[in-house]
Amino acid sequence: MAKAIMLQGTGSDVGKTVLVAGLCRAARRRGLRVRPFKPQNMSNNAAVADIPGESGGGEIGRAQWLQAIACGVAPSIHMNPVLLKPQSDIGAQVVVQGKVFGQARARDYQQLKPKLMDAVLDSWRKVGEGADLVIVEGAGSPAEINLRDRDIANMGFATRADCPVVLVGDIDRGGVIASIAGTHLILPETDRRMIVGYLINKFRGDVTLFDSGLTAIGKFTGWPCFGIVPWLKEAALLPSEDSVVLERLASGEQRALKVAVPMLDRIANFDDLDPLKAEPRVEVVFVPPGSRLPDDAGLVVIPGSKSTIGDLIRFRENGWDRDLAEHRRRGGHVVGICGGYQMLGRVVRDPDGIEGKVTEAPGLGLLDVETVMEPEKTVRNVTARSTHFDTALEGYEIHLGRTVGPDCLRPAAVIDGVEDGATSFDGKVFGTYLHGLFGADAFRRRYLASLGVADGGIDYRAAVEDALDAIAEHLERHLDCDALFAAAR
């Protein structure tokens, strides 16, 4: 079995995903065969990992897909054996080893978790095969002691797998001394012994100003510090997994083209917009509920959704349907991806109640198509071609439902030889089930040129690789990586 080390946070969004990705790249640069692992993830930003011997694929968190890239290996369904995809305020779809296991309300899931530990440990063994090092990412916080007896994501996993833990504190949000010391205080001794040290993340300014803080933490906990990581600006170039980051992306710097993205309640795979955000002359504005779609947007992108009918209803409640109609009257362009594509049609039907109690909702009417939800889920990596610009595309599909109608005679793409999507008569509105189309540099360059951004066209994938290398270099400089990797067992 490979050696392993686990990063757990004092809370959510402390930067574990980026730190694991950076450490994976640092270990790879040292010549180690390294793999990522996250026992349980909660995110509607999913990626597709191929399943050997099957034509389709399985779902994992987007973070583990990124971390696999950092390791230089193909993503595996075993890198994230349990994925929760929220569909409502109290329930989620449960994906186990890449496949839909069922639906569960939050309270019911707490009862289910111990049964999932076998799958977690099975995937854990498989990820470690042929590796020198596995870097594990926790979820939430180990200090959630009210959930400890059923935990599979933090100390519940670490103690079963005998995996040493590095605690991550986020100084940017404040209270980092209390959060680390408080974690030490309330953890039971068996869990506390798993922690081999801590690190501080997202520091701004003169690190020496925190020397007394390190002394205080050492006094309270006795844990060694592996280092203080400065704010990593390169992290902005990496795909974001957690929708909590959208609260910080509601506005941007004014540029040649403004792209408005409504922040749907159950927004999914919003990293489809990352390549546009990376373009120097494109401003991507995520519009929160209660705010209008900006009048000066040249393009509106309706992203994926884990609850198409529910988000369609909320879309109208926010008045975005009126804003979108005005946008079209001004000659604006619209793109719908996956659930966003379904919303652009005349109607969405869910006769089996797959998404919930509401089984039908009128669409936004910008495409002459209609969608019927069907129980079988499409999950696969694909290669494709843009019909608009005759350029190569690649990406993935994760969706329920089948969409048909007259506008499908003008498809947006051809996926594995089959026509996909629909385009309006004037060509200014199109929808597709293909996630990742903006990641294709040639397509993005030509599409932006059609919208008046003539000098677009960065190499997005190279930018992600460069960002991972830069983050790895930062971590090597600011952390005692020798000691951190040596703590693995």
Steps between C-alpha positions, in 0.01 A plus 500: 500500500622849419589743775235765562444840658164673543411871502202592717374855545382691803194575282372495143667706226836530677679411176551124542425422135769734365751393766449132416533575128818700562650233725412233243686697235794560737522127576482418130782747429705310758451182297238341725204302369229698678119471502218712648215367712190650658272255684188715480433813301197727472487691173291545188821563307566147382747353254489174307754226562511215251415155634717225348295258293192724486388736225383764747672656795450582865469826690759642738548844649661753268770557763626143474502532120726806539718324758541204262627745237744632759622142550528441125261203508155422364211573738350194669159446657688371806659840565162620633289198594207694652366811326194688626324722246252733677157516337312685774566673832460169686589225252757386248573240236752245630765376255711202614809394305380703203143370480174642633421315823175681576352811660527586868376770730768639731371315806466172309851536361645511851356151550635387162860617544632205702385266223706700251825457692562164332490668157730777626758253632475287184573806284775604741681171443462525123629859482812400693591216265820582314541838672773634725283761670128578533398851608153500653260794523251518783158667487365768729669476840605224740359718780143411402488266797120475480552294181812313611341162573396462134784691335659364183658822371742614772612327820265208443699420189842601639473270801375205294773547238767600755569810292687788670335841477624854436252763620447804273399836645379794287638830631315705239163442667634590846507308826763254384662463845165423661399261220818291530513511880126433520533197274770364731284566803185320390642203310501170690849374578487223238435760228741756641785247478447473122608864448872530429504877453326795340548767239358849450351587161411824314737733685540857373788726598806455724507142632721597794206694645345163583796365697321556830193329354706189427634509855145517635378211285799291608425577864135395467552191283861382501469445124785601268434744215592388148493859376293800398370514143449845346196589296541303176381719214559212256211314665262727308603320180393160638146361476293583808299218650292652776220743411589704809765669285228648278422753772844647427454498122193723475688778324809546292720747323344670198629355172408466133224241551280456805363149557213476750442170683191467723590328827240224503410352837625156388768621262715213373831479317545877500869439425380489137549878525862488619657522154295813429601650836864443406471702179659846553227687309199313639319594823291222653237626745322247723164660578359413845129451566323832548724683251418574138691361206719792390373705207845525345565125479572381147454134596289321760603145591250286688710229665423147609254422778442206732130592513388637164131553579569645845761740360272591211229602747751703701632655178156654446458599864823702468366677191786368292256382231405864437865607504583224253216603266630859504851372434373317192311809376830688517656233277686324780632145477403211730660162567342225711709208626335177613225607743530852359435356154187327629375827650530681166229283341121522507438258784677260739307191608588257779219241489671265747572774754873434483589852610211557739128555537462756219483295181474771233606858447488736201842578360645835402391453139821611329541164326228300326569178693357314797656270758373188672692372802580129487634274778815387320792737551754573228854517643790488253808673368464594133669649199294732285501761228341844490250530216519879519875530444608150391752480783587208727341480845538264790334479837245291679129440549323462835126535461153359525246566229448502127449821302329512160340759273535693172803700613690171548521497118765768556721310750771673699740208484552147379595275792650162413322519163160598643351850467459683830333820609297761317545847351247780446412615150714815529794304646528714813365240742628147533493221755699181544545211741878524457686618809843642431442654159659833602813307595572438130736785406418509127124503560523762774720723283260489205189538715643804678601648165137467387408710805756767421795381712749467219815432702376222729662162515720407794621142538272416793631153578859621496394779738360242744820294482711812556283595799548155656876527454505849651293389802729200552801734496332731754427208731857374476617850593263570788435155649740244641396248236781265600353471849141488373566215257714324762199502735312275256469135596 
